[in-house]
Amino acid sequence: MIVALSRFRVANGLEAQVAAAFHDRPGLVDTAPGFLGLETFAGADDDAMFYLVTRWTNEASFRAWHRSPAHHASHRGIPKGLKLDPAFTRVVVMRRLAATADAPTLADVTADAAPVLADYLTRTRALYVIGADLDGRIRACSHAVAQRLQQPAAALVGASLWPLLTPTDAATLQQRIRDPRRAPDERLLLNLLDAQAVPYTLACAVDVRPDGFLLVGEVPAGREHAAFEQLSQINNELATLTRENARKARALERVNAQLQAEVAERQRAHEALRQQAALLDLARDAIVVRDPGSGAIRYWNHGAEALFGWSAAEAAGALVHRLLDTQFPQPRDAIQALVLGQGWWDGELVQRTRGGAHLVVASRWVVQRDAAGAPLAILESHTDITARKDAEARLRHEASHDALTGLPNRALFLDRLGATLAQGRAGRPSGAVFLLDLDGFKPVNDTHGHEAGDVVLREVGARLRHTSRPPDTVARLGGDEFALVLPDTDRAGAVRMAQRIIAALRVPIALGERTVRVGASLGIALAPEHGTEARTLLRAADQAMYRAKRGGHDHAIADASALVDPGNTTKSG
């Protein structure tokens, strides 16, 4: 993301009119590719100094807009009395620049615009900016952050950033700022927690410096907006439901305590439950009261009718676990003994609705006892958390898989490789590691475009999956580089698999009415022959791959004397 700052001199009395002209003209820039948002503000020391701030996905989109006829046409209708200061217009790159000798630092880029940029970051409500040292202690933050966290900015300065993020996001951010291999333009999805611990989802760019780091976040926009807004809404609803469920559980415990103190016999307990039914029917959760011995349903509230589909009359007398086909995390008898012993139990259950759908519910059971301590009934409260569990599953999959091909990413690949090597250390043959780099892929991108390149990468991934065995792991490490882990594979088996892969990739790939061909250079390392550590095997496979590429061969094994079939696998181009 980049921020473009332009400074204007405005004739006295026209400030508000000029600001309105920029804000109230739909189509001014909102149809330009890459446009994210627009803000205006007056100078801190001079009200007649007027600043226009636009945000863009990248500098190319900003430059394209300024060269377009639409940009010049947009000037028509802006009030006279507005004079651009051409010596000031700046494009500020809001991401960490590559640390090369000829690449300026962020400070160099913004040196002459720094005061205005600092003033803007203090005022803006669109960007969330936090500066902190490497220990996470906040040095500065924007007004938008303070407003979202419902705390004064002065109170946040000096505080730790980590408690203001969800534990998972705090751990992820700490790991990324310590990782020297992080991407220069890396963006993270982070959840800020306000004073009520409600998460707010932001897409953040991370700029790491030697003495600290800078977070520049914004509400996700464009094609990501709906997904991220949906995730934020799920998080917020989950937090609300969790608090509400805890409140209801405490209320139910108080009701149970009152019943235990007041009811001396079973009939009076049943009457008390009947009197409470009207209140329980107001709850959104499914609440069920059952016999502590047989499990037969005595009470079934409106929430249970809505969630599971059976009416109270239909559910009465049925066994809860059989009616709902409940899947327990441990044997039901063990849970029953636990709840009767300690008076309560909570956990997650999978239950079936009348329509056949399976739901994941957060369940809490509470025992009602008579004056002598004998159990009279068990009250169950069920909250539907299926959406939350689905969202968690999607996030776990996205964190461990490549978005383009659906293959495992580098992190999951290393995890699977570690598991394979651990088996080898336990006395079994470990297997083989393949590194594969496509040949001829760049000309496809250059000639047919990146969409065609994506088609090729997806097809290569599909062919590798089809060629590999069920226990093998096929991963995309990035770009046109792929990797495989083959458990329980010896040298001969690795060579056969390499030959199958090379043969599969030689088949032309269809791009509409055209076809393209790509080749591959494949390096093989064997465990334990070439090492028992992941780093050692990957380095050996990488060296073998580049030896194969330099020698014009499709594949090579890690030791220098073991090129396989050099006379039969020479590439044609």
Secondary structure, DSSP 8 states (H G I E B T S, - for coil): -EEEEEEEEE-TT-HHHHHHHHHS-TTSSTTSTTEEEEEEEE-SS-TTEEEEEEEESSHHHHHHHHHSHHHHHHTTTS-TTEEE-TTT-EEEE-S-----TTS--HHHHTTTTHHHHHHHHHH-SSEEEEEE-TT-BEEEE-HHHHHHHTS-HHHHTTSBSGGGB-HHHHHHHHHHHH-TT--TT-EEEEEEE-TT--EEEEEEEEEEETTEEEEEEE---THHHHHHHHHHHHHHHHHHHHHHHHHHHHHHHHHHHHHHHH--SHHHHHHHHHHHHHHHTT-SSEEEEE-TTT-BEEEE-HHHHHHH---HHHHTTSBHHHHTT-B-SS-HHHHHHHHHHHSEEEEEEEEE-TTS-EEEEEEEEEEEE-TTS-EEEEEEEEEE-HHHHHHHHHHHHHHHB-TTT--B-HHHHHHHHHHHHHHHHTTS--EEEEEEEEESHHHHHHHH-HHHHHHHHHHHHHHHHHHS-TT-EEEEEETTEEEEEEET--HHHHHHHHHHHHHHHHS-EEETTEEE--EEEEEEEEETTT-SSHHHHHHHHHHHHHHHHHHTBSEEESSTT-B--TTT-B---
